[in-house]
Amino acid sequence: MRVLTLLLLSAFLLFGETFKLYLKDGGFHMTREYKRDGDRISYFSTERGEWEEIPVELVDLEKTEAERKAKTAAEAQVARAEDEEEKAERELKKELASIPMDPGAYFMRGKTVDKLLLADYQVITNKKRQALKLLSPVPLVPGKAVVIIKGDRSKFTVGDERPEFYFRRDKEERFTIVKVTPTKKETRIVESLSIAPIVNQASETRKEIPVFQQDMGGGLFKVWPEKPLDAGEYAIVQFGNGDDPSEIDLLVWDFAYVPVAH
């Protein structure tokens, strides 16, 4: 929106380099400069490219000055918009340069970059509990399983209802923000998995949060919720299937949204 406003204002000024020297009879002369000298008005005629004079009593100075002030105000607005645009671009470049090149999830807390740690999570099947090895896919037997995070609360908290995270991925896998469900056993459920017994194909059920994603280039993405979050537990999840369809490749970074008291 800021860029559009700047373009519109610039276009206005491009055509507004000249303005109308209004006459009391309803006519006007196109000029880019004028001055009063006693009972005469000297103005530079842009139509004829030379200075001309006209009696001051023939000129509608009030209307002419109103147009000049509007042009001056527009020029000032363009200058402010350009300054704000340049400042925003500088701040963004500075912010992006502060994000580490290592894959992972990051959060800007003021001017400090906080790295989210990979969650300590497990897969619980109906036959056994199987610990996940981080950065490695986990083979699952046919049946149902649940991915859980240890602990009833995340140690990483944010106070923004629409927190903005930077996510640098190491491969072409999808990622998003999901709602995490606390249990009564000091754990949090990330998602449920179901493995079809015939095709051994894994599918997931998750409480996915609608998010905006902005590709910042170089494998870096900015991700934030479309709508304000409710207070509670969440996680950024990178997920996909490995070469073996029975293997689920999950990486989880958990966080909690705790509203700041005002």
C-alpha positions as CSV (number, residue, x, y, z in Angstrom):
1,M,0.0,0.0,0.0
2,R,2.9,2.4,0.8
3,V,4.4,1.7,-2.6
4,L,1.1,2.4,-4.4
5,T,0.6,5.6,-2.5
6,L,4.1,6.7,-3.4
7,L,3.6,6.0,-7.1
8,L,0.3,7.9,-7.2
9,L,1.8,10.9,-5.5
10,S,4.8,10.9,-7.8
11,A,2.5,10.7,-10.8
12,F,0.5,13.6,-9.4
13,L,3.7,15.7,-9.0
14,L,4.9,14.8,-12.4
15,F,1.9,16.4,-13.9
16,G,1.8,19.0,-11.2
17,E,5.2,20.6,-12.0
18,T,3.1,23.3,-13.7
19,F,0.0,24.7,-12.2
20,K,-2.7,27.1,-13.2
21,L,-2.6,30.8,-12.6
22,Y,-6.3,31.3,-12.3
23,L,-8.0,34.4,-13.7
24,K,-11.1,36.0,-12.2
25,D,-13.0,35.6,-15.5
26,G,-12.7,31.8,-15.3
27,G,-9.7,31.4,-17.5
28,F,-6.1,30.5,-16.5
29,H,-2.5,30.5,-17.7
30,M,-0.2,27.5,-17.2
31,T,2.9,28.4,-15.3
32,R,5.5,26.9,-13.0
33,E,6.4,30.2,-11.2
34,Y,4.9,33.6,-10.6
35,K,5.6,36.7,-8.4
36,R,3.8,39.9,-7.6
37,D,5.4,43.2,-8.4
38,G,3.2,46.0,-7.3
39,D,0.0,46.0,-9.3
40,R,1.4,43.4,-11.8
41,I,1.8,39.7,-11.7
42,S,4.9,38.3,-13.5
43,Y,4.6,34.6,-14.4
44,F,6.6,32.2,-16.6
45,S,4.3,30.9,-19.3
46,T,4.9,27.2,-19.9
47,E,2.9,27.5,-23.1
48,R,5.1,30.1,-24.6
49,G,8.3,29.5,-22.7
50,E,8.8,33.1,-21.5
51,W,8.0,35.6,-18.7
52,E,4.8,37.6,-19.1
53,E,3.0,40.2,-17.1
54,I,-0.7,40.6,-16.2
55,P,-2.6,43.1,-14.0
56,V,-3.0,41.8,-10.5
57,E,-6.7,42.7,-10.5
58,L,-7.3,40.1,-13.2
59,V,-5.8,37.2,-11.2
60,D,-7.6,35.0,-8.7
61,L,-4.7,34.8,-6.3
62,E,-6.7,32.9,-3.6
63,K,-7.5,30.0,-5.9
64,T,-4.0,30.0,-7.3
65,E,-2.4,29.9,-3.9
66,A,-4.7,27.1,-2.8
67,E,-3.4,25.0,-5.7
68,R,0.2,25.9,-4.9
69,K,-0.3,24.8,-1.3
70,A,-1.8,21.6,-2.4
71,K,1.2,20.9,-4.6
72,T,3.6,21.8,-1.8
73,A,1.8,19.4,0.6
74,A,1.9,16.6,-2.0
75,E,5.7,17.2,-2.4
76,A,6.1,16.9,1.3
77,Q,4.0,13.8,1.5
78,V,6.1,12.2,-1.3
79,A,9.3,13.0,0.5
80,R,8.0,11.5,3.7
81,A,6.8,8.4,1.9
82,E,10.2,8.0,0.2
83,D,12.0,8.4,3.5
84,E,9.7,5.8,5.2
85,E,10.1,3.4,2.2
86,E,13.9,3.7,2.3
87,K,13.9,3.3,6.1
88,A,11.7,0.2,5.9
89,E,14.0,-1.4,3.2
90,R,17.1,-0.7,5.3
91,E,15.5,-2.2,8.4
92,L,14.4,-5.3,6.5
93,K,17.8,-5.8,5.0
94,K,19.4,-5.4,8.4
95,E,16.9,-7.9,9.9
96,L,17.4,-10.5,7.2
97,A,21.2,-10.2,7.6
98,S,20.8,-11.1,11.3
99,I,19.1,-14.4,10.6
100,P,21.6,-17.3,10.8
101,M,22.2,-19.4,7.7
102,D,21.6,-22.6,9.7
103,P,18.3,-24.3,8.9
104,G,15.7,-23.8,11.7
105,A,13.1,-21.5,13.1
106,Y,13.9,-18.0,14.4
107,F,12.0,-15.2,16.2
108,M,12.9,-11.5,16.3
109,R,12.5,-10.3,19.9
110,G,13.1,-6.6,19.5
111,K,16.5,-6.5,17.8
112,T,17.6,-9.9,19.1
113,V,17.3,-13.1,17.1
114,D,16.0,-16.0,19.2
115,K,16.5,-19.5,17.8
116,L,13.7,-22.0,18.6
117,L,15.1,-25.3,19.7
118,L,13.9,-28.6,18.2
119,A,11.3,-30.1,20.5
120,D,11.9,-33.3,22.4
121,Y,9.1,-35.4,21.0
122,Q,8.1,-39.0,20.6
123,V,5.9,-41.3,18.6
124,I,3.5,-43.4,20.6
125,T,2.0,-46.4,18.7
126,N,-0.5,-48.9,19.9
127,K,2.3,-51.4,20.4
128,K,5.2,-49.4,21.8
129,R,6.7,-46.1,22.5
130,Q,9.3,-45.1,19.9
131,A,11.6,-42.2,20.5
132,L,12.3,-40.0,17.4
133,K,15.8,-39.3,16.3
134,L,15.9,-35.7,15.3
135,L,16.6,-35.0,11.6
136,S,15.7,-38.6,10.8
137,P,12.5,-40.1,9.5
138,V,10.8,-42.7,11.7
139,P,9.5,-46.0,10.2
140,L,6.0,-46.7,11.5
141,V,4.2,-50.0,11.5
142,P,0.6,-50.2,10.2
143,G,-1.9,-48.8,12.7
144,K,-2.3,-45.6,14.6
145,A,0.3,-43.4,16.3
146,V,0.4,-40.1,18.0
147,V,3.3,-37.6,17.9
148,I,3.7,-35.9,21.3
149,I,6.0,-33.3,22.8
150,K,7.3,-33.9,26.3
151,G,6.2,-31.4,28.9
152,D,2.9,-29.6,29.3
153,R,4.3,-26.2,28.4
154,S,6.8,-24.8,25.9
155,K,9.8,-23.0,27.4
156,F,9.8,-20.6,24.3
157,T,7.1,-18.0,24.7
158,V,5.9,-15.1,22.6
159,G,3.7,-12.1,23.5
160,D,2.5,-11.2,20.0
161,E,-0.9,-12.5,19.0
162,R,0.3,-12.7,15.4
163,P,4.0,-13.6,15.9
164,E,6.3,-13.4,12.9
165,F,8.8,-16.2,12.6
166,Y,11.6,-16.7,10.1
167,F,12.1,-20.2,8.9
168,R,15.1,-21.4,7.0
169,R,14.5,-24.8,5.5
170,D,17.2,-27.2,4.4
171,K,15.0,-29.0,1.8
172,E,11.8,-28.7,-0.2
173,E,9.4,-29.7,2.5
174,R,6.2,-28.0,3.6
175,F,6.0,-26.2,6.9
176,T,3.3,-24.5,8.8
177,I,2.1,-23.6,12.3
178,V,-0.1,-26.0,14.2
179,K,-2.1,-25.9,17.4
180,V,-0.7,-28.2,20.0
181,T,-3.1,-30.0,22.4
182,P,-2.0,-30.4,26.1
183,T,-2.8,-33.7,27.8
184,K,-3.2,-34.7,31.4
185,K,0.1,-36.6,31.3
186,E,2.5,-33.5,31.0
187,T,2.7,-34.0,27.3
188,R,1.3,-32.1,24.2
189,I,-0.1,-33.8,21.1
190,V,1.3,-32.4,17.9
191,E,-0.6,-34.7,15.5
192,S,-2.1,-38.1,15.0
193,L,-0.7,-40.5,12.4
194,S,-2.6,-43.3,10.6
195,I,-0.7,-46.0,8.6
196,A,-2.9,-47.8,6.1
197,P,-2.2,-51.6,6.6
198,I,-2.2,-52.5,2.9
199,V,-0.3,-49.7,1.2
200,N,1.6,-48.7,4.3
201,Q,0.9,-45.1,3.4
202,A,1.1,-42.6,6.3
203,S,-1.4,-39.7,6.7
204,E,-1.6,-37.0,9.3
205,T,-4.3,-35.2,11.2
206,R,-3.3,-31.9,12.6
207,K,-4.9,-28.6,13.9
208,E,-3.2,-26.5,11.2
209,I,-3.3,-22.7,11.6
210,P,-3.9,-20.6,8.4
211,V,-0.7,-18.7,7.9
212,F,0.9,-16.2,5.5
213,Q,4.2,-17.2,4.0
214,Q,6.7,-14.8,2.4
215,D,9.6,-16.1,0.5
216,M,12.6,-13.9,1.5
217,G,15.0,-15.7,-0.9
218,G,17.9,-18.0,-0.2
219,G,15.7,-20.6,1.5
220,L,14.5,-18.2,4.1
221,F,10.8,-17.7,4.7
222,K,8.7,-15.4,6.9
223,V,5.6,-17.1,8.4
224,W,2.9,-15.6,10.5
225,P,-0.7,-16.4,11.4
226,E,-3.5,-15.0,9.2
227,K,-5.6,-14.3,12.3
228,P,-4.7,-13.5,16.0
229,L,-3.8,-16.6,18.0
230,D,-5.6,-17.8,21.0
231,A,-3.5,-18.1,24.1
232,G,-2.0,-21.6,24.2
233,E,0.6,-24.0,22.8
234,Y,1.7,-24.1,19.2
235,A,4.5,-25.5,17.0
236,I,6.2,-24.8,13.8
237,V,6.3,-28.1,11.9
238,Q,8.2,-29.2,8.8
239,F,6.7,-32.4,7.5
240,G,6.9,-34.7,4.5
241,N,7.3,-38.3,3.5
242,G,10.6,-39.9,2.9
243,D,11.5,-42.3,0.1
244,D,9.7,-45.1,2.0
245,P,6.0,-44.1,2.2
246,S,5.8,-45.7,5.7
247,E,8.4,-43.2,7.0
248,I,7.2,-39.8,8.4
249,D,9.8,-37.0,8.4
250,L,8.9,-34.5,11.0
251,L,10.7,-31.6,12.6
252,V,9.0,-29.7,15.4
253,W,9.8,-26.4,17.1
254,D,7.3,-25.6,19.9
255,F,6.3,-22.3,21.3
256,A,3.6,-20.8,23.5
257,Y,1.6,-17.6,23.0
258,V,1.2,-15.9,26.3
259,P,-0.7,-12.6,26.0
260,V,1.2,-9.6,27.5
261,A,-0.8,-8.0,30.3
262,H,-1.5,-4.3,29.7
